[in-house]
Amino acid sequence: MLGVNTNIDTIKQEVLYEVAKLAFNGELDEKKEALPYELIPGPQANFRCCIYKEREIIRQRIRLAEGKSPSAGSDNKNVVQVINSACEGCPITRFVVTDNCQKCMGKRCQEACNFEAITMLRDRAYIDPNLCKECGKCSQACPYNAIADLMRPCKRSCPVDAICMDENNIVVINEEKCIDCGNCIKNCPFGAISDRSFLVDVIELIRRPDIPVYAMLAPAWEGQFGAEITTAGMAEALKGIGFEGMYEVALGADLVAANEALEWAEAYNDGKKMTTSCCPAFVKMIRKHYPKLETNISTTVSPMTATARLIKTLHPGAVCVFIGPCIAKKGEVLDTVALKGADYALTLEELYAMFRAKDVEPMETEENLQQGSIYGKKFCVSGGVTTSVIKSLKENGSETELSVRVCNGAADCKKALMLLKAGKLPENFIEGMVCESGCSGGPGSILTGRPASANRDKLFAKADNREINKNVKLYENLEFYMHK
């Protein structure tokens, strides 16, 4: 049952928890129809106008947890989805005249409007939402800054202009533009945008004794469950919910850094500028919005794909599940089936729901199971990829001085790509991270901000100082392919 102080994160987590619990017990199909009534028993509404709307929101969230579109009958396959019943509560009038309006004689707002949407009432100007085309000229013209721009937070936060509204003012996400970054999910104050989940698929596989399912922990997991929960503690917790074993994606990051170092050196000698390939939202941004730059993307696979290939080489028949704060990794899984990498991707929120459902809690341990170097671990922070690649080059004896533009967030990425497209990028390479602060700022995190960063730094301080290339050489004898 959800309480009266329920917030967006609580609603999402409780639905994921209840779905996970039923899936682990093999009761999801039988009992999911009753879930909205159990979570919203009534008669008083908790977070919306009525219990009927609340229950419909819960129903749609259950469908997302099952990996389906929130609306029955929809064939929308995008990772990021709109919960229509929740979106209906968002203000729909973008430009609004405030009390600052002086109803001045100049009437510059009215003169600036090309659609005759502005009239003068007794006390202030009035913008007719049925005539307004949201061009913003009135707001720019007003000398008193009296016209507020109330652009929907989801639309404002989208870095690729993939969000618009339909005839009923419900948000529509353009699949041709969306890069699965999840910015809109983080910024919607109504929780009306969320992501489809592989949660039920993974649980069903875990329950089968004949299929070995391996967890791959992204570097950004560290610190999410506290400063004392090491990789060894997480490995035991993951086994406790049914995973066969666990691998650090930091190990895959080492493999990527070593291979990308060779690729960067070759590109530098050929006078070619390149971008990194580890952030799926950045890669998708290039392919969808700067297609002429696709040949500039590194051909090295992502750390997720590298780790999955390694696991499948070591454990034939294994199913690989990436776990991290990144929603775009779900899109990468769907887009890279032919690469034979990860089979599924879960967020840390979804993993937490699985722990709760099985009553498992990661425990503190003195043991620290480290597979990747500290450089591989730091792939999760802005600038970490660059540091790793340059370190690998130095380990190879290279003295080449490479200049790299480190892009921290979507806005930085777009600026760098526009310069590269125009032939005016001064640097040799681009490290692109669409999430600010890097993967550690992903929308699927449990803990954010300074607490998460402080925990992560404490855990990173415990890592040994193994070198990237020496770590990679441990796996040289495997039939392992790093290119797409």
VENQUICOR-V148377 format. One record per residue. RES is the residue in one letter. SS is DSSP state (@ for helix, = for strand, . for the rest). PSI is psi in radians with two decimals (NA if undefined). D_CENTER is the distance of its C-alpha to the mean C-alpha in Angstrom with 1 decimal. Layout:
BEGIN
RES_SS_PSI_D_CENTER + RES_SS_PSI_D_CENTER
END
This chain:
BEGIN
M_._2.31_28.2 + L_._2.47_26.0 + G_._3.08_27.8 + V_._-0.34_28.7 + N_._0.35_26.4 + T_._2.37_23.3 + N_._3.14_20.1 + I_@_-0.83_16.8 + D_@_-0.66_15.2 + T_@_-0.78_18.6 + I_@_-0.86_18.8 + K_@_-0.79_15.5 + Q_@_-0.69_16.4 + E_@_-0.66_19.9 + V_@_-0.80_19.2 + L_@_-0.73_17.1 + Y_@_-0.84_19.9 + E_@_-0.72_22.7 + V_@_-0.76_21.3 + A_@_-0.74_20.8 + K_@_-0.80_24.3 + L_@_-0.67_25.9 + A_@_-0.73_24.2 + F_@_-0.58_25.5 + N_._-0.04_28.9 + G_._0.48_29.0 + E_._0.17_29.6 + L_@_-0.89_26.6 + D_@_-0.61_28.5 + E_@_-0.63_31.5 + K_@_-0.06_30.1 + K_@_-0.49_26.9 + E_@_-0.45_29.1 + A_@_-0.24_30.4 + L_@_-0.81_27.1 + P_@_-0.59_26.9 + Y_@_-0.55_30.4 + E_@_-0.68_29.9 + L_@_-0.54_27.0 + I_._1.35_28.8 + P_._-0.37_32.5 + G_._-3.01_33.8 + P_._-0.19_36.1 + Q_._2.46_34.3 + A_._2.61_30.9 + N_._-0.74_28.3 + F_._-0.03_25.7 + R_._-3.02_26.8 + C_._-0.54_30.2 + C_._2.83_31.2 + I_@_-0.41_30.5 + Y_@_-0.73_30.4 + K_@_-0.70_27.4 + E_@_-0.75_25.7 + R_@_-0.63_26.5 + E_@_-0.67_25.2 + I_@_-0.74_21.8 + I_@_-0.75_21.9 + R_@_-0.79_23.0 + Q_@_-0.60_20.2 + R_@_-0.59_17.7 + I_@_-0.75_19.7 + R_@_-0.72_19.4 + L_@_-0.72_15.6 + A_@_-0.46_15.9 + E_._-0.06_18.3 + G_._0.23_16.0 + K_._2.91_18.0 + S_._2.51_17.8 + P_._-0.48_18.7 + S_._2.17_21.9 + A_._2.39_24.5 + G_._-0.18_25.8 + S_._2.47_22.8 + D_._0.32_22.0 + N_._2.07_18.6 + K_._0.06_16.5 + N_._2.60_13.3 + V_._-0.78_10.1 + V_=_2.23_9.5 + Q_=_2.69_12.9 + V_=_2.26_15.4 + I_._1.68_17.5 + N_@_-0.75_20.8 + S_@_-0.42_22.8 + A_@_-0.54_20.6 + C_@_-0.39_20.3 + E_._-0.30_24.1 + G_._-0.03_24.4 + C_._2.42_22.9 + P_._2.44_25.5 + I_._-0.18_26.3 + T_._2.04_28.7 + R_._-0.92_27.0 + F_=_2.19_30.1 + V_=_2.37_32.4 + V_=_2.22_35.6 + T_._-3.13_35.8 + D_._-0.21_39.0 + N_._-0.25_39.2 + C_._2.24_40.7 + Q_._0.03_44.4 + K_._0.91_45.4 + C_._2.84_46.8 + M_._-0.45_49.5 + G_._-0.53_47.4 + K_._0.79_45.0 + R_@_-0.58_42.7 + C_@_-0.77_39.8 + Q_@_-0.67_42.0 + E_@_-0.54_43.2 + A_@_-0.35_39.8 + C_._2.19_38.7 + N_._0.03_39.4 + F_._0.17_39.0 + E_._0.70_41.5 + A_._-0.14_38.8 + I_=_2.23_40.3 + T_=_2.83_43.5 + M_=_2.04_45.3 + L_._-2.99_45.9 + R_._-0.69_48.4 + D_._-0.43_46.1 + R_._3.02_43.2 + A_=_2.76_41.5 + Y_=_2.32_39.7 + I_=_2.07_36.9 + D_._1.96_37.2 + P_._-0.37_33.6 + N_._-0.38_35.2 + L_._-0.41_36.4 + C_._2.33_33.7 + K_._0.14_31.6 + E_._0.66_29.2 + C_._-0.44_30.4 + G_._0.02_30.6 + K_@_-0.59_34.1 + C_@_-0.74_35.6 + S_@_-0.67_33.3 + Q_@_-0.55_33.9 + A_@_-0.45_37.7 + C_._2.13_38.2 + P_._-0.23_40.1 + Y_._0.10_39.2 + N_._0.74_35.4 + A_._-0.07_36.2 + I_=_1.97_33.7 + A_=_2.42_30.2 + D_=_1.84_27.2 + L_._0.82_25.1 + M_._2.41_22.4 + R_._2.39_19.9 + P_@_-0.62_17.0 + C_@_-0.79_14.4 + K_@_-0.71_16.5 + R_@_-0.61_17.0 + S_@_-0.29_13.4 + C_._2.10_12.6 + P_._-0.17_13.2 + V_._0.31_14.7 + D_._0.82_16.8 + A_._0.05_15.5 + I_=_2.30_16.6 + C_=_-3.08_20.2 + M_=_2.56_22.4 + D_._-2.99_24.8 + E_._-0.30_28.5 + N_._0.24_27.8 + N_._0.50_25.3 + I_._2.44_22.4 + V_=_2.43_19.1 + V_=_2.29_18.6 + I_=_2.14_15.6 + N_._1.91_17.0 + E_._-0.48_15.7 + E_._-0.36_17.5 + K_._-0.52_15.6 + C_._2.38_12.0 + I_._0.20_9.6 + D_._0.45_6.6 + C_._-0.49_4.8 + G_._0.12_4.8 + N_@_-0.69_7.6 + C_@_-0.61_10.0 + I_@_-0.78_8.9 + K_@_-0.56_9.3 + N_@_-0.15_12.4 + C_._2.03_14.3 + P_._-0.10_17.1 + F_._-0.01_18.2 + G_._0.55_15.2 + A_._-0.04_16.0 + I_=_2.29_12.6 + S_=_-3.03_10.5 + D_=_2.55_9.1 + R_._2.60_11.7 + S_._2.60_12.3 + F_._0.19_14.2 + L_@_-0.94_15.7 + V_@_-0.70_19.2 + D_@_-0.79_19.4 + V_@_-0.77_18.8 + I_@_-0.73_21.2 + E_@_-0.63_23.8 + L_@_-0.72_23.7 + I_@_-0.61_24.0 + R_._-0.22_27.0 + R_._2.09_28.8 + P_._-0.27_31.0 + D_._-0.07_31.5 + I_._2.06_27.9 + P_._2.05_26.5 + V_=_2.13_22.8 + Y_=_2.40_21.2 + A_=_2.44_18.1 + M_=_1.93_16.3 + L_=_2.09_14.9 + A_._2.62_12.5 + P_@_-0.52_14.2 + A_@_-0.03_11.8 + W_@_-0.51_13.3 + E_._2.25_16.5 + G_._-0.22_17.6 + Q_._-0.43_15.4 + F_._0.27_18.6 + G_._2.83_21.1 + A_._-0.19_22.9 + E_._-0.07_25.3 + I_._1.83_23.1 + T_._3.09_23.4 + T_@_-0.63_22.1 + A_@_-0.72_25.4 + G_@_-0.66_24.9 + M_@_-0.64_21.5 + A_@_-0.74_23.2 + E_@_-0.71_25.9 + A_@_-0.70_23.6 + L_@_-0.67_21.7 + K_@_-0.58_25.2 + G_@_-0.40_26.2 + I_._0.06_23.9 + G_._-0.08_25.0 + F_._2.55_23.2 + E_._-0.64_25.7 + G_=_-3.11_24.3 + M_=_2.47_21.5 + Y_=_2.55_20.6 + E_=_2.28_18.8 + V_@_-0.26_16.4 + A_@_-0.53_18.1 + L_@_-0.77_21.0 + G_@_-0.58_19.2 + A_@_-0.66_18.2 + D_@_-0.78_22.0 + L_@_-0.72_22.9 + V_@_-0.78_20.6 + A_@_-0.75_22.0 + A_@_-0.73_25.5 + N_@_-0.68_25.2 + E_@_-0.50_23.5 + A_@_-0.76_26.2 + L_@_-0.70_28.8 + E_@_-0.72_27.1 + W_@_-0.72_26.7 + A_@_-0.75_30.4 + E_@_-0.76_31.5 + A_@_-0.70_29.7 + Y_@_-0.77_31.1 + N_@_-0.50_34.6 + D_@_-0.04_34.2 + G_._0.42_33.1 + K_._2.40_29.8 + K_._2.47_26.6 + M_=_2.86_23.4 + T_=_2.78_19.6 + T_._2.93_17.4 + S_._0.21_15.5 + C_._-0.48_13.0 + C_._1.95_9.8 + P_@_-0.53_9.2 + A_@_-0.65_8.0 + F_@_-0.77_11.2 + V_@_-0.74_13.2 + K_@_-0.58_12.5 + M_@_-0.76_13.4 + I_@_-0.86_16.6 + R_@_-0.59_17.5 + K_@_-0.54_17.2 + H_@_-0.27_18.4 + Y_._1.00_20.4 + P_@_-0.47_21.8 + K_@_-0.27_24.8 + L_@_0.10_22.8 + E_@_-0.56_21.5 + T_@_-0.19_24.4 + N_@_-0.16_23.3 + I_=_2.38_20.1 + S_._2.44_21.0 + T_._-0.06_22.1 + T_=_2.39_21.0 + V_._2.95_18.4 + S_._2.80_15.2 + P_@_-0.58_15.7 + M_@_-0.85_14.1 + T_@_-0.70_16.7 + A_@_-0.76_19.4 + T_@_-0.73_19.1 + A_@_-0.73_19.3 + R_@_-0.66_22.3 + L_@_-0.82_23.9 + I_@_-0.78_23.7 + K_@_-0.42_25.1 + T_@_-0.71_27.8 + L_@_-0.59_28.7 + H_._1.43_28.4 + P_._2.38_29.4 + G_._0.00_28.1 + A_._2.59_25.1 + V_=_2.28_21.9 + C_=_2.26_18.8 + V_=_1.96_15.7 + F_=_2.42_12.7 + I_=_2.12_11.4 + G_=_-3.02_8.9 + P_._0.09_6.2 + C_._2.18_3.5 + I_._-0.57_3.1 + A_@_-0.36_4.8 + K_@_-0.51_7.1 + K_@_-0.71_8.5 + G_@_-0.67_9.5 + E_@_-0.71_10.9 + V_@_-0.81_12.9 + L_@_-0.56_14.3 + D_@_-0.29_15.1 + T_._0.57_16.8 + V_@_-0.68_19.1 + A_@_-0.35_22.0 + L_@_-0.15_20.8 + K_._0.87_21.5 + G_._-2.26_18.5 + A_._2.52_16.2 + D_._-0.51_17.2 + Y_=_2.83_14.3 + A_=_2.35_10.9 + L_=_2.65_10.4 + T_=_2.90_8.3 + L_@_-0.55_10.7 + E_@_-0.75_11.5 + E_@_-0.65_12.8 + L_@_-0.74_14.6 + Y_@_-0.69_16.2 + A_@_-0.66_17.4 + M_@_-0.72_19.0 + F_@_-0.81_20.7 + R_@_-0.73_22.1 + A_@_-0.57_23.3 + K_._0.09_25.2 + D_._0.79_26.3 + V_._2.40_25.1 + E_._2.22_24.2 + P_._2.30_23.4 + M_._2.69_26.6 + E_._2.51_27.8 + T_._2.61_29.6 + E_._-0.45_31.5 + E_._2.49_30.4 + N_._1.68_27.5 + L_._1.76_26.4 + Q_._2.23_25.1 + Q_._-0.66_24.4 + G_._2.80_22.5 + S_._2.94_24.0 + I_@_-0.48_23.0 + Y_@_-0.72_21.9 + G_@_-0.67_19.6 + K_@_-0.63_18.2 + K_@_0.16_17.6 + F_@_-0.37_15.3 + C_@_-0.16_12.5 + V_._2.65_14.1 + S_._2.25_14.9 + G_._-0.18_18.1 + G_@_-0.65_17.9 + V_@_-0.80_17.9 + T_@_-0.81_20.8 + T_@_-0.72_22.7 + S_@_-0.80_22.4 + V_@_-0.76_23.6 + I_@_-0.64_26.4 + K_@_-0.75_27.4 + S_@_-0.70_27.7 + L_@_-0.75_29.9 + K_@_-0.65_32.1 + E_@_-0.49_32.5 + N_._-0.01_33.8 + G_._0.15_36.3 + S_._2.38_34.9 + E_._0.24_35.9 + T_._2.28_34.1 + E_._1.81_32.6 + L_._2.49_29.4 + S_._2.26_27.8 + V_=_2.32_24.0 + R_=_2.00_22.0 + V_=_2.00_19.0 + C_=_1.99_16.4 + N_=_1.58_14.5 + G_._2.85_12.1 + A_@_-0.68_12.2 + A_@_-0.76_15.8 + D_@_-0.69_17.0 + C_@_-0.80_15.6 + K_@_-0.72_17.5 + K_@_-0.80_20.6 + A_@_-0.71_20.8 + L_@_-0.63_20.4 + M_@_-0.68_23.0 + L_@_-0.74_25.3 + L_@_-0.74_24.9 + K_@_-0.65_25.7 + A_@_-0.07_28.7 + G_._0.41_29.9 + K_._0.23_29.8 + L_._2.07_27.2 + P_._-0.47_29.4 + E_._2.86_27.2 + N_._-0.57_27.3 + F_=_2.80_23.6 + I_=_2.19_20.1 + E_=_2.01_17.3 + G_=_2.15_14.1 + M_=_1.98_11.0 + V_._-0.58_9.0 + C_._2.33_7.7 + E_._2.40_11.0 + S_._-0.01_12.6 + G_._-2.84_10.5 + C_@_-0.51_8.1 + S_@_-0.29_10.0 + G_@_0.30_8.6 + G_._2.68_5.0 + P_._-0.20_4.8 + G_._0.34_6.0 + S_._2.79_8.8 + I_._-0.78_12.4 + L_._2.37_14.1 + T_._3.01_13.4 + G_@_-2.70_15.8 + R_@_-0.72_19.1 + P_@_-0.77_19.6 + A_@_-0.74_16.6 + S_@_-0.73_17.7 + A_@_-0.76_21.3 + N_@_-0.77_20.7 + R_@_-0.74_18.8 + D_@_-0.66_21.7 + K_@_-0.71_24.3 + L_@_-0.71_22.9 + F_@_-0.57_22.6 + A_._-0.35_26.2 + K_._-0.16_27.3 + A_._2.57_26.2 + D_._3.06_29.1 + N_._0.60_29.7 + R_._2.59_29.7 + E_._2.69_29.5 + I_@_-0.93_26.8 + N_@_-0.61_29.5 + K_@_-0.64_31.5 + N_@_-0.71_28.6 + V_@_-0.62_27.9 + K_@_-0.34_31.6 + L_._-0.35_31.5 + Y_._0.23_29.9 + E_._-0.48_31.9 + N_._-0.08_34.2 + L_._2.62_31.5 + E_._1.66_31.1 + F_._2.20_27.7 + Y_._2.19_26.4 + M_._-0.20_23.8 + H_=_2.75_23.9 + K_._NA_22.4
END
